[in-house]
Amino acid sequence: MPYDNSGWRNFGTYGANRSAENVRGGKALGRAMEDALSRMILEGGIKSPVTSARGLRARLNYLNSVAGHQALRDAGITVRPRAVKNWFAGTQHPSPANLELIDNAYWNLRTQRVLRNPRAFKQHLNNQGRGTAVEIHPINQDLVDEHARRPNLMGDQAIRTLPAVRYIWDDAVDAREAGDQGKLEEIWDDIIAELDSDWGAYTFVSYVGLGA
């Protein structure tokens, strides 16, 4: 479905554009995908703190590669190579300052690897064919001229949830990677087409959240 803003041809005439959070749905979708990607990086990472024996060992195992050693250097590790070798062998314990740098190196490398693998993000959002829930908040009308406010977009009942959005995530991830805002708007129109006849009221929104 091509992007259609017919329901908002006069967007901003009565102040809807005065609230910075009010944006096109495709832009809000892109932001929601960024948030979901950040959660994927964090929630899929090592849970044990680096100060614990388990957490340190898990991080060093992850960093035990050419890329991992480079990540350690990039994080600011300046100890002698023998000391690093001893860390990996478990015969020497890093100082508190170096524990923090090891933690930084781990998260930096994990982030890089996730960002370089959009296929994993697609799988995450597709959720084995079950799709991802999408929560949609209408525009914030606090700064809209009172006579032009839409009652149907006020209150909790105006927050809409689609429990299982499917089939669009591969294209959405590709569009986000390419910075193709027009494609994201088209995808957003496909998403809100699942709403009732008032779907056009959600071409602009104040927030979109993903259940992933």
RODO-2510 file (C-alpha; in nm, 4 decimals, decimal comma):
residues 212
     n   res          X          Y          Z
     1     m     0,0000     0,0000     0,0000
     2     p     0,1546     0,3365    -0,1019
     3     y     0,1833     0,5992     0,1687
     4     d    -0,1383     0,7988     0,2090
     5     n    -0,1646     1,1074     0,4269
     6     s    -0,5132     1,2076     0,3123
     7     g    -0,6384     1,2075     0,6694
     8     w    -0,3757     1,4655     0,7639
     9     r    -0,3502     1,6991     0,4706
    10     n    -0,3819     1,9886     0,7127
    11     f    -0,1450     1,8461     0,9721
    12     g    -0,0065     2,1366     1,1710
    13     t    -0,2681     2,3893     1,0649
    14     y    -0,4198     2,3860     1,4129
    15     g    -0,1068     2,3053     1,6096
    16     a    -0,0530     1,9300     1,5852
    17     n     0,3069     1,9998     1,4819
    18     r     0,3752     2,2034     1,7960
    19     s     0,4444     1,8847     1,9932
    20     a     0,7848     1,7462     1,8968
    21     e     0,6788     1,3865     1,9599
    22     n     0,4107     1,3999     1,6890
    23     v     0,5682     1,2430     1,3809
    24     r     0,4773     1,0319     1,0818
    25     g     0,4130     0,6719     1,1700
    26     g     0,7040     0,5430     0,9648
    27     k     0,9452     0,7621     1,1558
    28     a     0,8012     0,6422     1,4874
    29     l     0,8298     0,2840     1,3628
    30     g     1,1971     0,3393     1,2871
    31     r     1,2518     0,4702     1,6390
    32     a     1,0668     0,1719     1,7844
    33     m     1,2889    -0,0637     1,5862
    34     e     1,5980     0,1121     1,7221
    35     d     1,4656     0,0592     2,0750
    36     a     1,3894    -0,3069     2,0029
    37     l     1,7378    -0,3570     1,8613
    38     s     1,8928    -0,2053     2,1736
    39     r     1,6872    -0,4385     2,3917
    40     m     1,7908    -0,7338     2,1770
    41     i     2,1567    -0,6444     2,2297
    42     l     2,1203    -0,6000     2,6056
    43     e     1,8745    -0,8757     2,6902
    44     g     2,0577    -1,1309     2,4788
    45     g     2,3908    -1,0517     2,6396
    46     i     2,5695    -1,1930     2,9410
    47     k     2,3669    -1,1354     3,2562
    48     s     2,6318    -1,2044     3,5221
    49     p     2,8334    -0,8932     3,6186
    50     v     3,1939    -0,8719     3,5091
    51     t     3,2946    -0,8572     3,8758
    52     s     3,1761    -1,2163     3,9257
    53     a     3,3903    -1,5140     3,8274
    54     r     3,1146    -1,6410     3,5956
    55     g     3,0645    -1,3042     3,4306
    56     l     3,4353    -1,2436     3,3745
    57     r     3,4905    -1,5915     3,2309
    58     a     3,1925    -1,5561     2,9965
    59     r     3,3191    -1,2224     2,8649
    60     l     3,6725    -1,3466     2,8154
    61     n     3,5415    -1,6520     2,6290
    62     y     3,3452    -1,4201     2,4005
    63     l     3,6515    -1,1998     2,3478
    64     n     3,8919    -1,4875     2,2806
    65     s     3,9382    -1,4190     1,9104
    66     v     4,1222    -1,1791     1,6825
    67     a     3,8205    -0,9488     1,6849
    68     g     3,7929    -0,9822     2,0609
    69     h     4,1563    -0,8906     2,1208
    70     q     4,1093    -0,5885     1,8958
    71     a     3,8005    -0,4932     2,0960
    72     l     4,0091    -0,5059     2,4132
    73     r     4,2652    -0,2729     2,2612
    74     d     3,9939    -0,0417     2,1321
    75     a     3,8426    -0,0299     2,4806
    76     g     4,1726     0,1008     2,6193
    77     i     4,3418    -0,2121     2,7543
    78     t     4,7134    -0,1288     2,7724
    79     v     4,8578    -0,4095     2,9865
    80     r     5,1318    -0,6321     2,8468
    81     p     5,0246    -0,9172     2,6162
    82     r     5,1402    -1,1683     2,8765
    83     a     4,8928    -1,0249     3,1289
    84     v     4,6093    -1,0559     2,8777
    85     k     4,7168    -1,4142     2,8061
    86     n     4,7069    -1,4847     3,1792
    87     w     4,3537    -1,3423     3,2010
    88     f     4,2369    -1,5850     2,9364
    89     a     4,4197    -1,8702     3,1097
    90     g     4,2636    -1,7767     3,4420
    91     t     4,5981    -1,7403     3,6184
    92     q     4,5790    -1,3642     3,6722
    93     h     4,2864    -1,1450     3,7726
    94     p     4,2313    -0,8061     3,6048
    95     s     4,2322    -0,4912     3,8152
    96     p     3,8971    -0,3204     3,8818
    97     a     3,9771    -0,0618     3,6140
    98     n     4,0534    -0,3318     3,3588
    99     l     3,7401    -0,5251     3,4538
   100     e     3,5406    -0,2213     3,3443
   101     l     3,7337    -0,2035     3,0171
   102     i     3,6771    -0,5757     2,9557
   103     d     3,3049    -0,5194     3,0086
   104     n     3,3110    -0,2280     2,7631
   105     a     3,4980    -0,4381     2,5089
   106     y     3,2445    -0,7180     2,5391
   107     w     2,9430    -0,4938     2,4881
   108     n     3,1075    -0,3024     2,2048
   109     l     3,1883    -0,6231     2,0197
   110     r     2,8461    -0,7725     2,0814
   111     t     2,6818    -0,4529     1,9543
   112     q     2,8957    -0,4521     1,6410
   113     r     2,8122    -0,8138     1,5644
   114     v     2,4396    -0,7684     1,6133
   115     l     2,4329    -0,4547     1,3989
   116     r     2,6212    -0,6346     1,1242
   117     n     2,3693    -0,9190     1,1190
   118     p     2,0287    -0,7775     1,0185
   119     r     1,9107    -1,1325     0,9522
   120     a     1,9125    -1,1986     1,3280
   121     f     1,7019    -0,8885     1,3877
   122     k     1,4548    -1,0026     1,1237
   123     q     1,4269    -1,3405     1,2936
   124     h     1,3764    -1,1665     1,6274
   125     l     1,0866    -0,9570     1,4976
   126     n     0,9328    -1,2370     1,2905
   127     n     0,9345    -1,4491     1,6071
   128     q     0,9095    -1,7826     1,4237
   129     g     0,6129    -1,6592     1,2235
   130     r     0,4200    -1,5340     1,5249
   131     g     0,5087    -1,1704     1,4570
   132     t     0,5567    -0,8841     1,7009
   133     a     0,3035    -0,6794     1,8941
   134     v     0,2817    -0,3112     1,8024
   135     e     0,1470    -0,0476     2,0427
   136     i     0,0364     0,2796     1,8835
   137     h    -0,0196     0,6065     2,0665
   138     p    -0,2156     0,8812     1,8884
   139     i    -0,0753     1,2291     1,8475
   140     n    -0,0426     1,4456     2,1556
   141     q    -0,3155     1,7084     2,1215
   142     d    -0,2194     1,9208     2,4229
   143     l    -0,0970     2,2001     2,1960
   144     v    -0,3659     2,1622     1,9294
   145     d    -0,6199     2,4442     1,9123
   146     e    -0,9057     2,3332     2,1329
   147     h    -1,1747     2,3526     1,8660
   148     a    -0,9716     2,1220     1,6404
   149     r    -0,8962     1,8457     1,8912
   150     r    -1,0262     1,5012     1,8016
   151     p    -1,2114     1,3301     2,0890
   152     n    -1,1528     0,9883     1,9327
   153     l    -0,7766     1,0375     1,9812
   154     m    -0,7967     1,1221     2,3509
   155     g    -0,7573     0,8967     2,6537
   156     d    -0,6381     0,5428     2,6995
   157     q    -0,8982     0,4060     2,4588
   158     a    -0,7122     0,5819     2,1771
   159     i    -0,4000     0,3745     2,2386
   160     r    -0,4198     0,0855     1,9959
   161     t    -0,2425    -0,2500     2,0128
   162     l    -0,1957    -0,4943     1,7292
   163     p    -0,0962    -0,8174     1,9053
   164     a     0,0758    -0,9956     1,6175
   165     v     0,2014    -0,7913     1,3224
   166     r     0,3536    -1,0283     1,0683
   167     y     0,5013    -1,0433     0,7199
   168     i     0,6410    -0,6884     0,7122
   169     w     0,9529    -0,7169     0,9272
   170     d     1,2031    -0,8268     0,6645
   171     d     1,1158    -0,5255     0,4520
   172     a     1,1075    -0,2978     0,7566
   173     v     1,4558    -0,4017     0,8690
   174     d     1,5889    -0,3545     0,5151
   175     a     1,4275    -0,0100     0,4922
   176     r     1,5720     0,0944     0,8265
   177     e     1,9180    -0,0279     0,7247
   178     a     1,8945     0,1643     0,3965
   179     g     1,7542     0,4788     0,5590
   180     d     1,4545     0,4542     0,3254
   181     q     1,1974     0,6650     0,5094
   182     g     0,9487     0,6474     0,2248
   183     k     0,9465     0,2683     0,2424
   184     l     0,8960     0,2813     0,6192
   185     e     0,5918     0,5043     0,5632
   186     e     0,4481     0,2533     0,3168
   187     i     0,5057    -0,0266     0,5660
   188     w     0,3410     0,1820     0,8375
   189     d     0,0323     0,2225     0,6210
   190     d     0,0226    -0,1557     0,5822
   191     i     0,0408    -0,1943     0,9608
   192     i    -0,2358     0,0507     1,0484
   193     a    -0,4588    -0,0871     0,7734
   194     e    -0,5305    -0,3616     1,0291
   195     l    -0,7102    -0,1044     1,2454
   196     d    -1,0753    -0,0133     1,1968
   197     s    -1,2073     0,2538     0,9624
   198     d    -1,0306     0,5214     1,1693
   199     w    -0,6883     0,3905     1,0698
   200     g    -0,6081     0,7168     0,8915
   201     a    -0,6021     0,8958     1,2274
   202     y    -0,2822     0,7054     1,3058
   203     t    -0,0763     0,8098     1,0068
   204     f     0,0806     1,0546     1,2510
   205     v     0,1478     0,9322     1,6054
   206     s     0,3271     1,0328     1,9230
   207     y     0,4798     0,6937     2,0045
   208     v     0,5131     0,3407     1,8730
   209     g     0,6332     0,0515     2,0852
   210     l     0,7251    -0,3020     1,9831
   211     g     0,6781    -0,6096     2,1968
   212     a     1,0207    -0,7416     2,1087
***
